[in-house]
Amino acid sequence: MRAHLASRLRSSSLSAVPPPQSSSEYSNSLAKTAASILYRSPIPSQTEHPIYILNAAAFPDADEVDFDKLLPYVLARLPGEEELITGTDYEVIFFAGGNPDGATSSKKNRPGWGWFIQAYHVLSRAMRKRLQKLYIVHERSWVRILVEMFSTIVSPKFRRKIVHVSSLTSLGLYVPLEDLLIPPSAYLHDRRLSPDINVPYASGRRAFAVKQPFPKNAAGGTRLPRVLRETTTFLLMEPNVKTEGIFRVPPHARLREILREAYDRGQKFIVWKDYQSFLPLPKYPKAQDQDYVLDEVDQKDAYNVLLAAGLIKLWYSELRQPLFPDFTYRELKTSFKDPELQITVEVLTELISPTSEWSKLPMMSREILVRHLLPLLSIIASRAEENKMTAENLAVCFAPALVCGPDQLEDAKISSMIRRILTAAIELWSKGLAKMCGVDLEAFPKELLLPSNPTDWEDPLEAPRRPLQQADDYEPQTDEKHFTGIIMQDNDDTDEVPPPLPPRGGSNGRTA
């Protein structure tokens, strides 16, 4: 193997063109790997240049893949010669840090420096010339060495095209971060360096812990927030709804926090894909070949069923006012303290119906229950034979997220009553409870449809942050003006455990 690597470094016959797809020499596995390494973000830059994402975390181990054969599949994803000849400029965002989740303890072997220099020479002159900007994000020591080599040995002009940024927040000063298709590995690496992402005109509350859980729609009514619409739709797709342990099996905790922040930021391309099921996204203006680009996203670079379920639970746990506030505890104790009490449709109707004149539950709590939570859990429970989530199991999972009083012991006592209430409500929802509450069973699927009005695709920003300094006036310390030497310390080669995330709940400090 070492002899193979040594001979490859001396090679001078690297190709920029892969075999045709009709050829027996064409490799689908190399093409799939290349699609994770380099892809075009659907929305172009503010100067209308195509933006290509280069993801270092997707590079395979050099001992396992022949990089000479991989290179043409990667380069084929850049603009073609016809585009370049007609004057198409382009930009590249290079996410240099991080490894795929679960591989942080083992470093990959890279090809030698000679391979990178030869690979650069394989690029056509037009391809090198038309590159307008190269943003290097989460830079590591080997990338710094490579940049110095290209700047001094290959092309002194190369340096002027490079912008060094240390984090996604810094990248947001140059490009609209919410328009990019960012791989999960880049988010995970960024979270190790910074507790959150704050970008101009984007960061704030849109979905979680907002004053109005159901935003107003263009017609003057209310609708489900985007996070519930997308995660619920994805969850109920076949075969996702059959996933064993929905809402019981915990999701990747850090990715869940990252996705919460992404929805609050208004990130356009949050790709949900699992079991070969893919949630279509709205056709955003200016997006180029959006369906093709998103369809190419590998399942390991997308978000799965467990994360969708985790976000739904998180949304409920972070409501500014829980579905069952502490001022309702007295009525709940009076009505449901007897564990032997049979909870009937009539009793539940009096408690949760939006038209009930006797319920002490807030109107918003009742609306959320009948418009989203009960319809969703009823459908999940109807597939219990496959997903093992009965009405009782679902009630056990959700009850703790629906209370948040000043006394945790009191919350625990009430939670047991709420479990019995939820269990009965889930079982009876499609057997008369929905009708008694004035709810059409066909209304829920309609609420999950993508709104026809584009203004309803995204939720309104409740608390916009103070605009950050714009890129024209911003000089990051790693920019070319300050980049005078090679710093050998990697910003992601550390075993230090990052500090816990700060609470991001509402005014009452509620967290997940």
C-alpha positions in Angstrom: 0.0 0.0 0.0 2.8 2.4 0.9 4.5 1.6 -2.5 1.2 2.4 -4.2 1.0 5.8 -2.4 4.6 6.6 -3.3 4.1 5.9 -7.0 0.9 8.0 -7.0 2.8 11.0 -5.7 5.2 10.7 -8.7 2.3 10.4 -11.1 1.9 13.1 -13.7 -1.0 11.8 -15.6 -4.0 12.8 -13.5 -7.2 13.2 -15.5 -9.8 15.9 -15.2 -12.5 13.9 -17.1 -14.2 10.8 -15.7 -15.2 7.9 -17.9 -18.7 8.3 -19.6 -21.6 7.0 -17.6 -22.3 4.4 -20.3 -18.7 3.0 -19.9 -18.0 -0.1 -17.9 -15.2 1.8 -16.3 -17.6 4.4 -14.8 -17.8 4.0 -11.0 -21.1 4.8 -9.3 -19.4 4.6 -5.8 -16.8 7.2 -6.8 -19.5 9.5 -8.3 -21.5 9.2 -5.0 -18.4 10.0 -2.9 -17.7 13.0 -5.2 -21.2 14.3 -4.7 -20.6 14.5 -0.9 -17.2 16.2 -1.4 -18.2 18.9 -3.9 -21.7 20.1 -4.8 -23.4 23.3 -5.9 -25.5 25.2 -3.4 -28.8 25.8 -5.1 -29.0 29.6 -4.6 -26.2 31.7 -6.2 -24.2 34.4 -4.5 -25.4 38.0 -4.3 -23.3 38.7 -7.4 -25.2 35.9 -9.2 -22.1 33.5 -9.1 -22.7 29.8 -8.6 -21.5 28.7 -5.1 -19.8 25.4 -4.8 -19.4 23.7 -1.4 -16.2 21.7 -0.8 -16.5 19.5 2.3 -13.2 18.1 3.7 -15.1 15.9 6.1 -16.4 13.9 3.1 -12.9 13.1 1.8 -12.3 9.3 2.1 -9.2 7.7 3.6 -6.4 7.7 1.0 -5.6 4.1 2.0 -9.1 3.0 1.0 -9.7 5.0 -2.2 -7.5 5.8 -5.2 -7.5 9.6 -5.3 -6.2 9.6 -8.8 -9.4 7.9 -9.9 -11.6 10.0 -7.6 -10.3 13.3 -8.8 -12.0 13.5 -12.2 -15.4 12.7 -10.6 -14.9 15.6 -8.2 -13.7 18.0 -10.9 -16.6 17.1 -13.1 -18.9 18.7 -10.6 -17.4 22.2 -11.3 -18.7 24.4 -14.1 -18.2 22.8 -17.5 -15.9 24.2 -20.2 -18.9 25.7 -22.2 -20.0 27.6 -19.1 -16.5 28.9 -18.4 -15.9 29.9 -22.0 -19.1 32.0 -22.0 -17.8 33.9 -18.9 -19.4 32.1 -15.9 -17.5 33.0 -12.8 -18.0 30.9 -9.6 -17.1 30.8 -5.9 -16.1 28.0 -3.6 -16.7 27.6 0.1 -14.3 25.1 1.6 -15.3 23.6 4.9 -11.9 22.5 6.0 -12.6 21.3 9.5 -14.3 18.4 11.1 -14.7 14.7 10.5 -17.9 12.7 10.0 -19.7 12.2 13.3 -18.4 9.1 15.1 -15.0 9.4 13.4 -13.4 12.1 15.5 -11.1 9.7 17.2 -9.4 8.4 14.1 -7.7 10.7 11.6 -7.8 10.0 7.9 -4.8 9.6 5.7 -4.5 12.3 3.1 -2.7 12.0 -0.3 0.8 13.7 -0.4 1.4 17.3 -1.1 2.5 16.5 -4.6 -0.9 15.1 -5.5 -2.6 18.4 -4.5 -0.2 20.4 -6.7 -0.7 18.1 -9.7 -4.4 18.2 -9.1 -4.3 22.0 -9.3 -2.4 21.8 -12.6 -5.1 19.4 -14.0 -7.6 22.3 -13.7 -8.1 24.1 -17.0 -6.8 27.7 -17.2 -10.4 28.9 -17.6 -11.5 27.0 -14.4 -8.6 28.6 -12.4 -9.3 32.0 -13.9 -13.0 32.0 -13.4 -12.8 31.2 -9.7 -13.6 34.5 -8.0 -13.6 33.7 -4.3 -12.4 30.8 -2.2 -13.8 31.0 1.4 -11.8 28.8 3.7 -13.9 28.0 6.8 -12.6 26.2 9.9 -9.1 26.2 8.6 -6.7 23.5 9.7 -2.9 23.3 9.6 -2.6 21.1 6.5 -4.9 23.6 4.6 -2.7 26.5 5.7 0.4 24.7 4.4 -1.4 24.0 1.1 -2.5 27.6 0.7 1.1 28.8 1.3 2.3 26.4 -1.4 -0.3 27.5 -3.9 0.4 31.2 -3.1 4.2 31.0 -3.5 4.9 28.0 -5.7 1.9 27.7 -8.0 0.3 31.2 -8.4 1.0 34.3 -6.4 -2.4 35.6 -7.6 -4.1 32.8 -5.8 -3.8 34.5 -2.5 -6.0 37.4 -3.5 -9.0 35.2 -4.1 -8.9 33.6 -0.6 -11.0 34.8 2.3 -10.1 33.1 5.6 -13.0 32.8 8.1 -12.9 31.0 11.4 -16.6 30.2 11.9 -20.0 30.1 10.3 -20.9 33.4 12.0 -17.9 35.0 10.2 -18.9 33.4 6.9 -22.3 35.0 7.3 -20.6 38.4 7.0 -19.7 37.7 3.4 -22.5 35.4 2.1 -26.2 34.9 3.2 -25.7 31.9 5.4 -29.4 31.0 5.4 -29.2 30.5 1.6 -26.4 27.9 1.7 -26.7 24.1 1.7 -24.4 23.4 4.7 -23.4 19.8 5.5 -24.1 18.5 9.1 -20.3 18.0 9.6 -19.7 21.7 9.2 -22.4 22.6 11.7 -21.0 20.0 14.2 -17.5 21.4 13.9 -18.6 24.9 14.2 -20.5 24.1 17.4 -17.2 22.9 19.0 -15.8 26.4 18.4 -18.8 28.6 19.2 -22.0 28.1 21.2 -24.3 29.5 18.5 -24.4 31.1 15.1 -25.3 34.8 14.8 -25.6 36.3 11.3 -27.0 39.7 10.0 -30.7 40.0 9.6 -31.3 36.3 10.1 -30.7 35.3 13.8 -33.7 35.5 16.1 -36.8 33.6 17.2 -39.0 32.2 14.5 -40.2 28.8 15.7 -39.1 28.0 19.2 -40.3 29.8 22.4 -42.1 32.5 20.4 -45.0 34.6 21.6 -47.4 33.3 19.0 -46.8 29.5 18.5 -49.1 29.5 15.4 -48.0 32.4 13.1 -50.5 34.3 11.0 -50.9 33.3 7.4 -51.3 35.5 4.3 -55.1 35.0 4.4 -55.4 36.5 7.9 -55.8 33.2 9.8 -53.1 31.1 11.5 -51.1 28.1 10.4 -48.6 25.6 11.7 -45.1 26.9 12.1 -42.6 25.7 9.5 -40.7 23.4 11.9 -43.9 21.5 12.8 -45.1 21.4 9.2 -41.8 20.0 7.8 -40.9 17.6 10.6 -44.4 16.2 11.0 -44.8 15.7 7.2 -41.5 13.9 7.1 -42.4 11.8 10.1 -45.6 10.6 8.6 -44.1 9.6 5.3 -43.8 5.9 4.4 -41.8 4.1 5.7 -40.7 6.7 8.3 -43.9 6.4 10.3 -43.0 2.7 10.9 -39.7 3.6 12.6 -39.5 1.7 15.9 -39.3 3.9 18.9 -40.5 7.2 17.4 -40.3 9.9 20.2 -38.8 7.3 22.6 -35.4 6.8 21.1 -33.4 10.0 21.7 -31.9 11.8 18.7 -28.4 13.2 18.2 -28.4 15.9 20.9 -26.1 18.3 19.3 -27.6 18.0 15.9 -31.0 18.7 17.5 -29.7 21.9 18.9 -28.2 22.9 15.6 -31.4 22.3 13.8 -33.4 24.3 16.4 -31.0 27.2 15.7 -31.3 26.7 11.9 -35.1 26.9 12.0 -35.0 30.0 14.1 -32.4 31.5 11.7 -34.6 30.8 8.7 -32.2 28.3 7.0 -33.7 27.4 3.7 -32.1 24.1 2.9 -32.7 21.7 5.8 -32.7 18.3 4.1 -34.8 15.6 5.6 -34.0 12.2 4.2 -34.3 8.7 5.7 -35.2 5.2 4.6 -35.0 6.7 1.0 -37.9 9.0 1.9 -37.2 12.6 1.0 -39.1 15.7 2.1 -39.4 18.0 -1.0 -38.6 21.7 -0.2 -40.3 24.8 -1.7 -38.9 26.1 -4.9 -37.0 29.1 -3.7 -36.5 32.1 -6.1 -33.2 32.1 -8.0 -32.5 28.4 -7.0 -30.8 26.6 -9.8 -31.5 22.8 -10.4 -32.7 22.7 -6.8 -34.5 19.3 -7.0 -31.5 17.7 -8.7 -29.0 19.1 -6.1 -31.1 18.0 -3.1 -31.9 14.6 -4.6 -28.1 14.0 -4.8 -27.6 14.7 -1.0 -26.5 11.5 0.6 -28.6 10.2 3.4 -25.6 10.5 5.8 -25.5 14.2 5.0 -29.2 14.7 5.7 -31.4 14.6 8.9 -33.4 11.5 10.0 -36.7 10.5 11.5 -35.4 10.5 15.1 -34.2 14.1 14.7 -37.6 15.1 13.3 -39.3 13.5 16.3 -36.8 15.2 18.7 -37.5 18.6 17.2 -41.2 18.2 17.7 -40.8 17.3 21.3 -38.4 20.2 21.7 -40.9 22.6 20.3 -43.5 21.5 22.8 -41.0 21.7 25.7 -40.0 25.2 24.8 -43.4 26.8 24.5 -43.4 30.0 26.5 -46.5 28.8 28.3 -46.7 25.0 28.6 -49.8 23.2 27.4 -50.7 22.5 31.0 -49.7 25.6 33.0 -49.3 25.4 36.8 -52.6 27.4 37.3 -54.5 24.5 35.9 -53.1 21.9 38.3 -55.9 22.4 40.8 -58.6 21.6 38.3 -56.6 18.6 37.0 -56.3 17.2 40.5 -60.0 17.6 41.1 -61.0 15.9 37.9 -58.3 13.3 37.4 -56.7 12.4 40.7 -58.5 9.0 40.8 -56.4 6.6 38.7 -59.4 4.3 38.4 -61.5 7.0 36.8 -62.6 6.1 33.3 -61.8 9.1 31.0 -64.6 9.4 28.5 -65.1 11.4 25.3 -67.4 13.8 27.1 -64.8 14.5 29.9 -62.0 15.1 27.3 -64.3 17.3 25.2 -64.9 19.5 28.2 -61.2 19.8 28.9 -59.6 20.3 25.4 -62.3 21.5 23.0 -61.7 25.0 21.8 -65.4 25.7 22.3 -65.5 24.4 25.9 -66.9 27.0 28.4 -65.7 25.1 31.5 -62.1 24.2 30.6 -59.3 26.0 32.6 -56.8 25.2 29.9 -55.7 28.3 27.9 -57.3 28.6 24.5 -53.9 28.4 22.8 -53.2 25.1 24.6 -56.5 23.6 23.4 -55.9 24.8 19.8 -52.4 23.3 19.7 -53.8 20.0 21.1 -56.6 19.6 18.5 -54.7 21.1 15.5 -51.4 19.2 15.9 -50.5 17.1 18.9 -53.5 14.7 19.1 -53.9 14.2 15.3 -50.2 13.4 15.0 -50.0 11.0 18.0 -53.2 9.3 16.9 -51.7 8.5 13.5 -48.5 7.3 15.1 -50.4 5.1 17.5 -52.4 3.6 14.7 -49.2 2.1 13.4 -48.1 0.7 16.8 -47.9 -2.8 15.5 -44.9 -1.6 13.4 -43.4 1.3 15.4 -44.1 -0.2 18.9 -45.5 3.2 20.0 -48.9 2.7 21.6 -51.0 5.6 22.9 -49.7 4.9 26.4 -46.1 4.9 25.2 -46.5 8.2 23.4 -48.2 9.7 26.4 -45.2 8.7 28.6 -42.8 10.3 26.1 -44.8 13.6 25.8 -46.2 14.3 29.3 -43.0 15.7 30.8 -42.7 18.2 27.9 -46.1 19.6 28.5 -45.6 20.9 32.1 -43.2 23.3 33.6 -44.3 24.8 36.9 -42.1 26.2 39.7 -42.2 23.0 41.7 -40.7 20.0 40.0 -42.2 17.5 42.5 -45.7 19.0 41.7 -44.9 18.7 38.0 -44.1 15.0 38.4 -47.4 14.4 40.1 -49.4 16.3 37.5 -47.4 14.5 34.7 -48.8 11.2 35.8 -52.4 12.6 35.4 -51.5 14.1 32.0 -50.2 10.7 30.9 -53.7 9.2 31.5 -55.4 12.1 29.8 -53.2 11.9 26.7 -53.5 8.1 26.5 -57.3 8.3 26.5 -57.3 11.3 24.1 -55.0 9.6 21.6 -57.1 6.4 21.7 -60.4 8.3 21.3 -59.3 11.0 18.8 -60.5 9.2 15.7 -63.4 7.5 17.5 -65.4 10.6 18.2 -63.3 13.0 20.2 -62.2 14.9 17.1 -65.8 15.4 16.0 -66.9 16.4 19.5 -64.1 19.1 19.5 -65.4 20.4 16.1 -62.4 19.1 14.2 -62.5 17.5 10.7 -60.1 14.6 10.5 -59.2 15.8 7.0 -58.0 19.2 8.3 -54.7 17.9 9.7 -53.3 16.6 6.4 -54.3 19.9 4.7 -52.4 21.8 7.4 -49.2 19.9 6.5 -49.3 20.9 2.9 -46.8 23.5 1.7 -48.6 26.8 1.6 -49.3 28.1 -1.9 -48.3 31.6 -0.8 -44.5 31.9 -0.6 -44.8 34.4 2.2 -46.1 31.5 4.4 -43.1 29.2 3.7 -41.0 30.9 6.4 -42.1 32.1 9.8 -41.9 35.8 10.8 -38.9 36.9 12.7 -40.0 37.7 16.2 -36.9 39.3 17.7 -34.4 40.4 15.0 -30.9 40.8 16.3 -28.9 44.0 15.9 -27.3 43.9 12.5 -23.7 42.9 12.5 -20.9 44.8 10.8 -21.0 44.1 7.1 -18.2 42.3 5.3 -17.0 45.4 3.5 -16.0 46.9 6.8 -15.0 43.6 8.5 -11.4 42.4 8.7 -11.1 39.0 10.2 -7.7 38.3 11.8 -7.1 35.4 9.5 -7.7 37.5 6.3 -4.8 37.8 3.8 -3.8 41.2 5.3 -2.9 39.4 8.5 -2.0 35.9 7.2 1.8 36.2 7.1 2.9 32.8 8.1 1.9 29.2 8.8 0.2 28.5 12.2 0.5 24.8 13.0 -2.2 24.5 15.6 -5.4 22.9 14.5 -8.6 24.4 15.8 -10.4 21.1 15.8 -7.6 18.8 17.1 -8.6 19.0 20.7 -10.1 16.6 23.2 -11.5 19.3 25.3 -15.2 18.9 26.0 -17.1 22.0 24.9 -19.1 23.9 27.5 -22.8 23.1 27.8 -25.1 25.0 25.6 -26.8 28.0 27.3 -30.6 27.9 27.8 -32.5 29.3 24.8 -36.0 29.0 26.2 -38.6 31.8 26.7 -38.7 34.4 29.4 -39.3 31.7 32.0 -36.0 30.1 31.2 -37.6 26.8 30.0 -35.2 24.4 28.2 -35.5 21.0 26.6 
